[in-house]
Amino acid sequence: MAACADPTAAPGRPVRFVHTFSPAETAALDELLAGRGRAVEATLLPFARGEAVLGKALQAGGDCPDLARIDATWLPALAGAGLVAAPPAALAGRDWLPEAAELATWDGVLTAVPMSTDGLVLVHRGAPATAPWPPRDLDALEAAGRDLTTAGRWGLGLRVDGYWLVPFLRARGADVADGSRGTLGVDGPAAEAALAEMAALLGPGGPAAPPAPPGTEAETEARRFRDGAIAVLATGPWALPDLADRRGDELDGVSATAWPGAPRGGQLLIVPRCARDPDGGWALAAALTDADVQASWSRRLGMVPTTRAGLDRAGRIAREVHAALAGATPLPRHPASAALFDDLNPAVAAVVAGDATAAEAMAGVRRAWARLLGPARGAP
């Protein structure tokens, strides 16, 4: 059921849009909005607290945006609580790519507009001088990282973050918790081995660059990569504007390769049921996912389009990222999935810093996830 327009919404009232854009994306948004007839009031939503902040606003209903850009992991909780309106038929019927439509679907219904696809890939300049490349599995990637490590360069760049741990978990037979199936994913020794393995790569003598100071991860990774101090950086398309060169208005000079076991995600556009101007929200969502806009932003930002027409006209790097993510698997689709990282992130940080063993950290994660999933695991 679609949201109904509020008859009290003034015709001249700006469309209220909250988003999680990066600075480069915000600049592109400002340029796009400058050419539109309808004014838009755009507000940055801090990513770290975004789901909770937005969820409270939509539950209260008094200070609702007309459109919100959200991470795909937020959709199950928001849509499951009945806070999101379904897109109109004309927008729902666009030539969405299957993997994008999957992330925008909840309970069998397209509930959001897919804006971009993302996930973790391996970014590098040229073909790394190591064999085999591309790496067929995590062991091959670690071997390549060691081969590429020299006196002035680390072979790999990893982030101390639970999202970056996911490929390690999957490679060793573990995974993050899946609330829909009631499985913890980390309830065996494989999870502890995966965490210890990642920490060893980041430790002294490992092929990965040492951890950046907390809060400086993105800028430190970009500086190291651009200076040639990291050969292969594990990151997502959101980082490309800071990593790549520019040829005119198009990103250039880097390539993207699949990271076996990497998670795939995306960014979605939703119109809340409490929106005062849902028609204005849908019109803005349509403009942001127009094929020409998607193609332009793919070249300028590395953003991966979500429509067939947009992908057909996309820039080289965005097409490479799309191909690299073709075999990637999304995180479990469950209202609790985004919250899993509230426990996993500090566990990874503690082990990398040497403040806990992998066994100690994973024991804490298991306890926290068991409480989080609660009834989904048959707990009282």
C-alpha positions as CSV (number, residue, x, y, z in Angstrom):
1,M,0.0,0.0,0.0
2,A,1.5,3.4,-1.0
3,A,1.7,6.4,1.3
4,C,-0.9,9.0,0.9
5,A,-0.1,12.6,0.2
6,D,-0.7,15.0,3.1
7,P,-3.2,17.6,1.9
8,T,-1.6,20.1,4.3
9,A,1.8,19.9,2.5
10,A,2.3,23.3,0.9
11,P,3.0,23.2,-2.8
12,G,6.1,25.3,-2.4
13,R,7.5,23.2,0.5
14,P,10.8,21.6,-0.3
15,V,11.0,17.8,-0.6
16,R,12.7,16.6,2.6
17,F,15.5,14.1,1.8
18,V,17.8,12.5,4.3
19,H,20.8,10.6,3.1
20,T,24.1,8.9,3.9
21,F,26.1,10.4,1.0
22,S,29.9,10.8,1.1
23,P,31.3,14.3,0.4
24,A,31.9,13.4,-3.3
25,E,28.4,12.0,-3.6
26,T,26.9,15.1,-1.9
27,A,28.7,17.4,-4.4
28,A,27.1,15.4,-7.3
29,L,23.7,15.5,-5.6
30,D,24.0,19.3,-5.2
31,E,24.7,19.7,-8.9
32,L,21.8,17.5,-9.8
33,L,19.4,19.3,-7.5
34,A,20.5,22.7,-8.8
35,G,18.9,21.9,-12.2
36,R,15.6,20.7,-10.8
37,G,12.5,22.9,-10.6
38,R,11.4,21.5,-7.2
39,A,13.4,22.6,-4.2
40,V,14.9,19.8,-2.1
41,E,16.0,20.1,1.6
42,A,18.8,17.5,1.8
43,T,20.2,16.5,5.3
44,L,23.1,14.2,6.1
45,L,22.2,11.2,8.2
46,P,25.3,9.9,10.2
47,F,25.8,6.3,9.0
48,A,26.9,4.8,12.3
49,R,23.6,5.8,14.0
50,G,21.5,6.2,10.9
51,E,19.2,3.2,11.3
52,A,18.3,4.0,14.9
53,V,17.8,7.7,14.3
54,L,15.7,7.2,11.2
55,G,13.7,4.4,12.8
56,K,12.8,6.5,15.8
57,A,11.7,9.4,13.5
58,L,9.5,7.1,11.4
59,Q,8.0,5.5,14.5
60,A,7.2,9.0,16.0
61,G,5.8,10.2,12.6
62,G,6.0,13.9,13.4
63,D,9.3,14.8,11.7
64,C,9.3,12.5,8.7
65,P,11.4,12.9,5.6
66,D,9.8,12.5,2.2
67,L,12.6,10.3,1.0
68,A,15.5,8.6,2.7
69,R,18.6,6.8,1.3
70,I,19.4,3.8,3.5
71,D,21.8,0.9,3.6
72,A,20.1,-2.3,2.4
73,T,20.6,-3.9,5.8
74,W,18.2,-1.4,7.3
75,L,15.3,-2.4,5.1
76,P,14.1,-5.5,7.0
77,A,13.7,-3.7,10.3
78,L,12.0,-0.6,8.7
79,A,9.8,-2.5,6.3
80,G,9.1,-5.3,8.8
81,A,7.7,-2.6,11.2
82,G,5.4,-1.3,8.5
83,L,7.2,2.1,8.2
84,V,7.9,2.0,4.5
85,A,5.6,2.6,1.5
86,A,5.8,0.5,-1.6
87,P,7.0,2.3,-4.8
88,P,4.4,3.2,-7.4
89,A,3.9,0.8,-10.3
90,A,5.8,2.9,-12.8
91,L,8.9,3.1,-10.7
92,A,8.7,-0.5,-9.5
93,G,8.5,-1.6,-13.1
94,R,11.9,-0.2,-14.2
95,D,14.5,-2.5,-15.6
96,W,16.1,-3.2,-12.2
97,L,19.0,-5.6,-12.2
98,P,18.0,-8.8,-10.3
99,E,20.7,-8.4,-7.6
100,A,19.5,-4.9,-7.0
101,A,15.8,-5.8,-6.8
102,E,16.7,-8.6,-4.4
103,L,18.1,-6.1,-1.9
104,A,15.1,-3.8,-2.3
105,T,12.5,-6.6,-1.7
106,W,11.0,-7.5,1.6
107,D,8.4,-10.2,2.2
108,G,8.2,-10.8,-1.6
109,V,7.4,-7.2,-2.5
110,L,9.6,-4.5,-3.9
111,T,9.6,-2.1,-1.0
112,A,12.4,0.3,-1.9
113,V,14.0,1.8,-5.0
114,P,17.5,0.4,-5.5
115,M,20.0,3.2,-5.9
116,S,23.4,1.5,-6.1
117,T,25.0,-1.8,-5.5
118,D,28.2,-2.2,-3.4
119,G,30.2,-4.6,-1.4
120,L,33.9,-5.5,-0.8
121,V,36.2,-5.8,-3.8
122,L,40.0,-5.7,-4.3
123,V,41.2,-2.4,-5.8
124,H,44.7,-2.1,-7.4
125,R,46.6,-0.3,-10.1
126,G,47.2,-2.5,-13.1
127,A,47.5,-6.3,-12.8
128,P,49.4,-7.2,-9.6
129,A,52.7,-8.8,-10.4
130,T,51.9,-12.1,-8.6
131,A,50.5,-15.4,-9.5
132,P,47.8,-16.6,-9.6
133,W,45.7,-13.4,-10.2
134,P,42.9,-13.0,-9.7
135,P,43.0,-15.0,-6.4
136,R,40.7,-18.0,-6.5
137,D,40.3,-18.1,-2.7
138,L,41.4,-16.5,0.5
139,D,44.6,-18.5,0.7
140,A,45.6,-17.3,-2.7
141,L,44.9,-13.7,-1.8
142,E,47.1,-14.0,1.3
143,A,49.9,-15.6,-0.7
144,A,49.6,-12.7,-3.2
145,G,49.7,-10.2,-0.4
146,R,53.0,-11.7,0.8
147,D,54.4,-11.7,-2.7
148,L,53.5,-8.1,-3.2
149,T,55.0,-6.9,0.1
150,T,58.3,-5.1,-0.3
151,A,60.5,-2.9,1.8
152,G,58.4,0.2,0.9
153,R,55.0,-1.4,0.3
154,W,52.4,-3.6,2.0
155,G,50.8,-6.2,-0.2
156,L,47.3,-5.8,1.3
157,G,45.1,-3.2,2.8
158,L,42.4,-4.4,5.3
159,R,40.2,-2.5,7.7
160,V,39.7,-3.4,11.3
161,D,36.0,-3.9,10.9
162,G,33.6,-6.8,11.2
163,Y,32.4,-6.3,7.6
164,W,36.0,-7.0,6.4
165,L,36.0,-10.2,8.6
166,V,33.1,-11.7,6.7
167,P,35.2,-13.1,3.8
168,F,37.5,-14.7,6.4
169,L,34.6,-16.3,8.2
170,R,33.1,-17.7,5.0
171,A,36.4,-19.0,3.8
172,R,36.8,-21.1,7.0
173,G,33.2,-22.4,7.1
174,A,31.6,-19.8,9.4
175,D,29.5,-16.7,8.7
176,V,27.6,-14.0,10.5
177,A,24.3,-14.9,12.3
178,D,21.2,-15.5,10.3
179,G,18.1,-14.5,12.3
180,S,15.7,-16.0,9.7
181,R,17.2,-19.4,10.2
182,G,18.2,-19.0,13.9
183,T,21.8,-19.8,13.3
184,L,24.7,-18.0,15.0
185,G,27.3,-18.7,12.3
186,V,30.2,-18.3,14.7
187,D,29.4,-21.1,17.1
188,G,32.4,-23.2,16.1
189,P,36.2,-23.1,16.1
190,A,36.2,-21.9,12.5
191,A,35.1,-18.4,13.5
192,E,37.9,-18.1,16.0
193,A,40.4,-19.3,13.4
194,A,39.1,-16.8,10.9
195,L,39.5,-13.9,13.4
196,A,43.0,-15.0,14.4
197,E,43.9,-15.2,10.7
198,M,42.8,-11.7,9.9
199,A,44.6,-10.3,13.0
200,A,47.8,-12.1,12.0
201,L,47.7,-10.5,8.6
202,L,47.4,-7.0,10.3
203,G,50.1,-7.8,12.9
204,P,53.8,-7.3,12.9
205,G,55.4,-9.1,10.0
206,G,52.1,-9.6,8.2
207,P,51.5,-8.5,4.6
208,A,48.7,-6.1,5.5
209,A,49.2,-2.4,6.4
210,P,49.0,-1.7,10.1
211,P,45.7,-0.5,11.3
212,A,44.9,3.2,10.9
213,P,44.0,5.2,14.0
214,P,40.3,4.9,14.7
215,G,38.2,7.5,12.9
216,T,40.9,8.0,10.1
217,E,40.5,4.7,8.3
218,A,39.2,6.0,5.0
219,E,41.6,8.9,4.6
220,T,44.6,6.8,5.8
221,E,43.8,4.0,3.4
222,A,43.4,6.4,0.5
223,R,46.7,8.2,1.3
224,R,48.6,4.9,1.5
225,F,47.1,3.6,-1.7
226,R,47.7,6.7,-3.7
227,D,51.3,6.9,-2.4
228,G,51.9,3.3,-3.6
229,A,52.3,2.0,0.0
230,I,49.5,-0.5,-0.5
231,A,49.4,-2.8,-3.6
232,V,45.9,-4.2,-3.2
233,L,43.2,-2.5,-1.1
234,A,40.1,-4.3,0.1
235,T,37.4,-1.7,0.0
236,G,34.1,-0.8,-1.6
237,P,33.1,1.4,-4.5
238,W,32.3,4.2,-2.0
239,A,36.1,4.8,-1.7
240,L,36.8,5.0,-5.4
241,P,36.7,8.9,-5.7
242,D,39.5,9.1,-3.2
243,L,41.6,6.2,-4.7
244,A,41.4,6.7,-8.5
245,D,42.9,9.2,-10.9
246,R,40.6,11.3,-13.1
247,R,40.5,11.5,-16.8
248,G,38.2,14.4,-17.4
249,D,35.1,13.7,-15.4
250,E,35.7,10.0,-15.2
251,L,37.6,7.9,-12.7
252,D,40.6,6.1,-14.1
253,G,43.9,4.4,-13.2
254,V,42.6,1.6,-10.9
255,S,40.9,-1.7,-11.4
256,A,38.6,-3.9,-9.3
257,T,38.8,-7.7,-8.8
258,A,36.6,-10.0,-6.9
259,W,37.4,-10.9,-3.2
260,P,36.2,-14.5,-2.8
261,G,33.6,-14.7,0.0
262,A,33.0,-11.0,0.1
263,P,29.6,-9.6,1.2
264,R,27.4,-7.7,-1.3
265,G,25.1,-4.9,-0.3
266,G,23.6,-1.7,-1.6
267,Q,22.0,1.6,-1.0
268,L,18.2,2.0,-1.3
269,L,15.7,4.9,-1.5
270,I,12.6,4.6,0.6
271,V,9.5,6.8,1.1
272,P,8.2,6.5,4.7
273,R,4.5,6.0,5.3
274,C,4.6,9.1,7.4
275,A,5.9,11.3,4.6
276,R,4.0,14.5,4.1
277,D,4.8,14.6,0.4
278,P,5.3,11.0,-0.9
279,D,4.7,12.1,-4.5
280,G,7.6,14.5,-4.2
281,G,9.7,11.7,-2.6
282,W,9.0,9.3,-5.4
283,A,9.7,11.9,-8.1
284,L,13.1,12.5,-6.5
285,A,13.8,8.8,-6.2
286,A,13.0,8.5,-9.9
287,A,15.4,11.3,-10.8
288,L,18.2,9.8,-8.7
289,T,17.9,6.4,-10.4
290,D,17.4,7.7,-14.0
291,A,19.6,5.8,-16.3
292,D,21.5,8.9,-17.5
293,V,22.2,9.9,-13.9
294,Q,23.3,6.4,-12.9
295,A,25.7,6.3,-15.9
296,S,27.1,9.7,-15.1
297,W,27.6,9.0,-11.4
298,S,29.2,5.6,-12.3
299,R,31.9,7.5,-14.3
300,R,32.3,10.3,-11.8
301,L,31.9,8.3,-8.5
302,G,32.4,4.7,-9.3
303,M,28.8,4.1,-8.2
304,V,27.4,0.8,-9.5
305,P,24.1,1.3,-11.4
306,T,21.0,-0.7,-10.5
307,T,19.2,-0.6,-13.9
308,R,20.2,-2.5,-17.0
309,A,20.2,0.8,-19.0
310,G,22.4,2.5,-16.5
311,L,24.9,-0.4,-16.4
312,D,25.0,-0.6,-20.2
313,R,26.3,3.0,-20.2
314,A,28.4,2.9,-17.0
315,G,32.1,3.7,-16.7
316,R,34.8,1.1,-16.9
317,I,35.5,1.0,-13.2
318,A,31.9,0.7,-12.1
319,R,31.4,-2.2,-14.6
320,E,34.4,-3.9,-13.1
321,V,33.1,-3.6,-9.6
322,H,29.7,-4.9,-10.8
323,A,31.5,-7.9,-12.4
324,A,33.6,-8.4,-9.2
325,L,30.4,-8.5,-7.1
326,A,28.6,-11.0,-9.3
327,G,29.6,-13.9,-7.1
328,A,29.3,-12.1,-3.8
329,T,26.6,-13.0,-1.3
330,P,24.5,-10.5,0.7
331,L,24.4,-10.6,4.4
332,P,21.3,-12.4,5.9
333,R,18.1,-10.6,5.3
334,H,16.8,-10.1,8.8
335,P,15.8,-7.1,11.0
336,A,18.8,-7.8,13.3
337,S,21.5,-8.1,10.7
338,A,22.7,-4.5,10.8
339,A,23.0,-4.7,14.6
340,L,25.3,-7.7,14.4
341,F,28.3,-5.4,13.8
342,D,27.7,-3.5,17.1
343,D,29.3,-6.6,18.7
344,L,31.5,-7.9,15.9
345,N,33.4,-4.6,15.3
346,P,34.8,-4.2,18.8
347,A,35.7,-7.9,18.9
348,V,37.8,-7.6,15.8
349,A,39.5,-4.4,17.2
350,A,40.3,-6.1,20.5
351,V,42.0,-9.1,18.9
352,V,43.9,-7.0,16.4
353,A,45.1,-4.7,19.3
354,G,46.1,-7.8,21.3
355,D,43.6,-7.0,24.1
356,A,41.8,-10.3,23.7
357,T,42.3,-13.7,22.1
358,A,40.2,-14.8,19.2
359,A,38.5,-17.3,21.4
360,E,37.7,-14.7,24.1
361,A,36.4,-12.3,21.6
362,M,34.2,-14.8,19.7
363,A,32.8,-16.1,23.0
364,G,31.5,-12.6,23.7
365,V,30.1,-12.3,20.2
366,R,28.3,-15.6,20.5
367,R,26.7,-14.5,23.8
368,A,25.6,-11.1,22.4
369,W,24.2,-12.6,19.1
370,A,22.3,-15.3,21.0
371,R,20.6,-12.5,23.1
372,L,20.0,-10.4,19.9
373,L,18.3,-13.2,18.0
374,G,16.4,-14.4,21.1
375,P,13.2,-16.1,19.9
376,A,14.7,-16.8,16.5
377,R,16.9,-19.3,18.1
378,G,14.2,-20.8,20.3
379,A,15.4,-18.9,23.4
380,P,12.8,-18.0,26.0
